[in-house]
Every structure is written in structure tokens, then in C-alpha cells.
Amino acid sequence: MSNHYITAEEHLPNEDLTETTLQITDAETKRIFEARVRIARDPDELTDPRPLRVVAGPHEDVSEERYVELIDEIDSEGIDEDRLRRLAREQEMTSNIVNTRSDDLKVVLRYLVESGQYDSTAEALREISFQYLAENRPALLETYEDVRTEFEADPLRRALTDGE
Amino acid sequence: MSADSFRKYLRLLEDEDALVSFAESVSWDLEASAVTTLANRTDGEIPIFESVEETTIDAALVGDPYRGPQCRPWEHLARAFELPPGLSGAAYYEAVIDRLRSPREPRIVDRNAAPCKDVVHTGTDVDLLSIPWPYIHRGDGGRYSNLHTVVGPDPKTRWGHWSSHRMMIHDDDLASLLFLAGEQAPNLYYYEYEPREEPMPVAVVLGTEPAVQCSTEMWIPNGRSEAVFAGGLKDGPVDLVPCETNDLYVPATAELVLEGRVLPNERLDEGPFGDYFGYMNGPRRSMPVFAVDAITRRGEPRVPFCVEGTGVGYGQNSSSTLQTAAAGPDATLGLQAAGFDVALAVPWRFTSQTVWVIATDRPYPGYLHELANFIFTTWGMLHIDFFVFVDADVDPLDPRTVLTAIALEADPDADFHQFGVERMPKVPLNIYQTPDEKGSADVGTSKTKTAKAYIDATSDRPAGVSGGDEELRRRAQELLVDAGVSSEAFDLLEWGGDRSR
């Protein structure tokens, strides 16, 4: 992977620094992939800026240099929405307990609770996990949010839930 | 025996001193295409790059392997089909047409006997980027495969439909295919598979024997199989083998096969690309997604590619040669089979696909219009802008005689005909229309429209006046002898040019 990327002007968000999903090309390998990114004209506005050549025009023969910060690369399969839907559906019928079976983790979590940073080990694990996912896998959380919204808006499910 | 594999074809080129091998490492990033461009422009040997930088498998790139010599583009392919050496263009067309009149059914071989199955990768083992796809022109949207056979389903034949659609590589297992509605395989996808939300099985086959590549470039009638015409062309059956992950059959001797699905309702960027017109062409378009399920190949595959754009002007490349040496004879046969008095139908040497010259009799008024109408409504007319019709005794492979016919016979007032009144489909790769004129680039189809045209450069003299031609020739010979030319060169002077006798 190189440190220089290419994208087309038509793919850019309207506002600089907006976190967005962008199709970019690795300038060295010519691999084309999607990633969660932030774009800026000034590299100082980004934490880890890489040069980004933005091509434009009917034949993409003009370009300007900007900077990109890769937040989260989306693999070639993208996020499997069907899998997320199935898991959400299955979750309706099963326990929501996550068992880590780790003495070390339990000690660390209990430390955080006893030192007053969290009310319970469950709350600590929830918050830390979501914080990690928000920073490192935002596309997954974003897609799950869409699936969850769609799931809850399902009229049949709503009718059944209302009838309970 | 004709060259029944790409390897044998390369050996044949080597025996003819028409192949040059590069042992030193070459980059897939513009370098291989730059060397090939020079070879194409200078009529040089066909380059094979044995070692390609940053490639994880042992694979070679071959630059424009089907390109023929500039003066006789059909020559290498004629040798590959074991036709007599030294054929004139017209004789080559006649020989190929003879072969195409006798199609041969393909033969299914066991996968163990298929060289294209030497190495098989499926599922998560698929790594499209392990192949040294070339980055061909500065400004291309990505690395491309553009000299291959796309095998797709065909409800009317067991062997499927073969066609050519360039492919831009995206990632480990994804690519985009230039599918322009109006052509057979794209139509099947857009109007049959995609409305049913069903992926269309496809295989992309590289490094095929010459007969397969030639029939891929032909306009085989709907419902007939390219595979049987390839068999006719090589005068023997083409060996086919079933795919690993779908029900399609692919040529068994191929160097490399990508099996996969064209996904419904999914699009990826395709382009820009420097295509056969000789210019970079954008903008990028949303085109169907080819998801690769399996890669099967020979141990050390030879991966052919074409530097598109170098086949215009005096240069030749694979696609311009295949137009002249495969599409031309096929079109001639097709028009003759449809009942037209066509002697030869030939793509104009300097434009690859845009202009065709058709040598034909003109048995009744309105015949040329009828012929143009037939072609524009049955062929792959997206690529053709206009025809030049010349008399049946004019050689359409000789640009001088064609230009002479236009200059002498085409009346600017009466013989230049516009056809289709700006509503005929057109491939959006042309450079004379603006993006606005070409229509929306967001859709996956070609919305480009234009008029078509033809030039009637046939003689207006009624049939049966050849005696008049002879009288003119005799008079010309007399004048030349009077001017001091030896009479021995002439055939119509009874007195041997000696007027004193």
C-alpha cells in the first residue's frame, strides 16, 4: 500500500472534513477500494494526512491535490447487510449476554468499576466496546444502525410488538 | 494442424522471428504498454515480458500478440490456421469464408486434460491482484484486461455466447465490465438477469488459441455459437471444459480463466480508458460488477493485452488486426448469406472499427440503402459510423483504390447519404460528441445517439458497358506508347504498340 491516493471529484463530499465513504485508488498498486475517510485541503487539519489527487473533467485530465485521512477501510466484500439482518433477527430469540471467559479482562474491568469510572463491569464493557467500534469500525456501526432502523420499522414486526 | 493453443501460436511467431522476449524485469505500470506501443507503431516484433515486477505468481505479459504486419495484417493468423502462405487479402478472405461455411462442434475434454486447470483457486483463495494486469495508458481509471473472451450464457446454445468487453480491475475479487446495452451479453444482463435480481454467470478467458479470439470478434448470428465457428475456422473442434463454479464451458487450452458472476443492481466505476479511437476517453461510468469466484490457470500463464489506440493510423494492434482478419471475412459471409451481392466487407484500415468499406454489385436502385439498413439494424452497429460502398472490382483492402473511387465516383451532391437522422445508437467512446450530447453517464447503458452515413462511391455507369472501359484502356495505352513507353507492357494494342506497322 502506498501513501498516495487518487479519487474523482464527483465522489467528494460537499464539505471538507466530513467523514464519508469514498472510493479511492492506491496510486502505486492501482488497487481500487472503498474507505471511511476525511478530506481536507490543508494537511494540518488531519491527524494522519496522505496526498490525494482529485481528478476532474470529462476525461479526468485535470487534477488538484488534497489530503485524505483513512479512518476505516471497507473490505472488498463491503458490509454484509444480510448477515447483520440475520444476526439482528436471531438476537430477538436469544440471550444478550456476551461471555468473554477472561480472568485478565474481568480483573481490569472490575478495577474500572471499583475505581468509580463505571457502575458495573457490564456497563464498562459496553461503553469501551462501542467506543472502540466507533473509532475503528464506523462503517459497520453505521450499517448496523440502518439495519436496526429498518428492522424496527418493519410493519409486521411493529404490529406483533404492539399487540403484545 | 493449426495453432490450437496460445502457446503454440507464440511458438509459431517465434519460428517466424516475429516474437521478441524480454528477460529483464518490466513494470506492469505503463512500461510494458510503452514497449508494446513502440512495437505496434514501428511494425516490430511482438514483445513477451517474461518477468513482471511486483507479481506474486510466475506470469508473463504479451503485448498485442494477435497484431499482424502493417502491410499484411492477416499474415500471422493465416499461418496459425495453416492457410497457404503469401495469400493476398482477397484470397485470405475467401479462404476464411470457406472455413466458416463448415462450422465444427466443439469437443468436451476432461478437466484433468485441460491445461487451464493446472492451478485452481476458489473462494477466499481468489486473488485477482496476483495477476500482472497492465496499467496501459496514463490516465486510465485502473489496471485493465482488454484482450480476452467473455463467455456468458446463451439460452439458445449449449456452448454459451462469446464476446469482448473490457474489464477494469478493482480489488482482490472485484472488477467492472464495460457492458453497453445493445450488445448481446449486456442485453441479457440488463433485460433478463438483472430484472430477476439474479447474478449472471460469466467467465473471462485470456490467452486463447487464435480461432477462439477471432470468433470472439465476429458478429455471429443470435442463436448460433461462436464455438462452432471457431471450430470451422481452425478446421477442427475447439476443446472445451466445464467451469468449476458455474455451468459454462471455457476453452481448455486457455492460459487463464476467471469464473464469476455479474451481480444484479451493483455498479462500480469503469474508465476512463484510452480506447480504440486513439484518445483518452471519459468520464468514468457506473458499470456492472464482476465478482470473481474462481481463478483457474496454467502454471506460468501468458497474459495477453492490447494497447488500444495504437491501431489507428498506420499502426496495427490486436484489435485492428482482428477486425481486418476476423470481423471482415465474417461480415462478408454474413452479407452474402443474407442475399446481398457483396464481394468483400472490410474495416477501413486506419480507423479500426468506425468506417467500413464494402465492395458490392448494385443490382437495382435503392440497393445500397437497403444494404445499409440491413447492416445497421442487425450488426453490432454501435461502433460503426459510416460505410463506403465501392464497385465489386475495387479492392477495399487497398486504401488508394478506395480513395480514388470516392474522388471519382462519389458526387458530393448525390452520393453522401445521412442515415438514421441522429437517432442511431453509438458507442460512447467517440470523441466528437460532448458528454452532454452522449447523455447521462450515470446509467449503465449507452444513451449515445447519432446519425449514421454512407458514401456511394460505386460507378454510376450502367452494367454491361465494360466494353467502354476497354476502349478507354486501349486509348490510354496508345497515348502512353506515343509518349515513349514500351508497348510490351500493354495487352490491348494489336499492333504491339508499333503504329508505323
Interface residues (C-beta under 8 A of the other chain):
Chain A: A8 E10 Q23 T25 T29 K30 R31 I32 F33 G57 P58 H59 E60 D61 S76
Chain B: D29 E54 L129 Y135 G139 G141 G142 R143 M168 I169 H170 D171 D172 D173 L174 L268 D269 P272 Y279 M280 N281 G282 P283 R284 T434 P435
